[in-house]
């Protein structure tokens, strides 16, 4: 649909980067239960990826009022020094309100690690959601600020594969995470991407239409 995007494989995750928004279209990774622990400390060295067209600099976020919000989180990269370094690529960042980044988004990331440890493997896709009237841009690079974020989570290898989606406004998101559950179908309609088309059709249609938070939260 005319979006200039560039795909890049990093250690542990893959990014589709949108050159006009200066943010990812989506970031996808598999999180193994064994990868939820590790000895790598958080790097905090944000770096501009010269191989990505229109990748912003860390300074583009300075005094913008927004956090450099990781899509692939640093806490999912503790298993590998290279993954930890790669996850601080500015191509992996979106302008995120601090209230969301330090609140509901962080809570969801922590929950994902528990689910990965329980289910042995998750496939996770995260990215920004833009509406036509999202005109705000920050920094000299003009990074477009999204009005919301999505996260899709699938357990492809369980005997009964499960899928769930979350959509959070780019703001404080009070209340139970259950309030932010959507279907994967819904997010695919909003983004125009068919995320799980590599899965067999019957599995894909099943996980794309599920919204059962209760199923996910069973121990």
Secondary structure as GFF3:
##gff-version 3
##sequence-region A 1 219
A	DSSP	beta_strand	5	10	.	.	.	ID=ss1
A	DSSP	beta_strand	13	18	.	.	.	ID=ss2
A	DSSP	beta_strand	23	32	.	.	.	ID=ss3
A	DSSP	three_ten_helix	33	36	.	.	.	ID=ss4
A	DSSP	three_ten_helix	58	61	.	.	.	ID=ss5
A	DSSP	beta_strand	67	70	.	.	.	ID=ss6
A	DSSP	three_ten_helix	74	76	.	.	.	ID=ss7
A	DSSP	alpha_helix	81	86	.	.	.	ID=ss8
A	DSSP	three_ten_helix	90	92	.	.	.	ID=ss9
A	DSSP	beta_strand	93	96	.	.	.	ID=ss10
A	DSSP	alpha_helix	98	101	.	.	.	ID=ss11
A	DSSP	alpha_helix	104	119	.	.	.	ID=ss12
A	DSSP	beta_strand	121	129	.	.	.	ID=ss13
A	DSSP	beta_strand	137	138	.	.	.	ID=ss14
A	DSSP	beta_strand	143	144	.	.	.	ID=ss15
A	DSSP	beta_strand	148	155	.	.	.	ID=ss16
A	DSSP	beta_strand	162	169	.	.	.	ID=ss17
A	DSSP	three_ten_helix	177	180	.	.	.	ID=ss18
A	DSSP	beta_strand	181	182	.	.	.	ID=ss19
A	DSSP	alpha_helix	184	191	.	.	.	ID=ss20
A	DSSP	alpha_helix	201	208	.	.	.	ID=ss21
A	DSSP	alpha_helix	213	217	.	.	.	ID=ss22
###
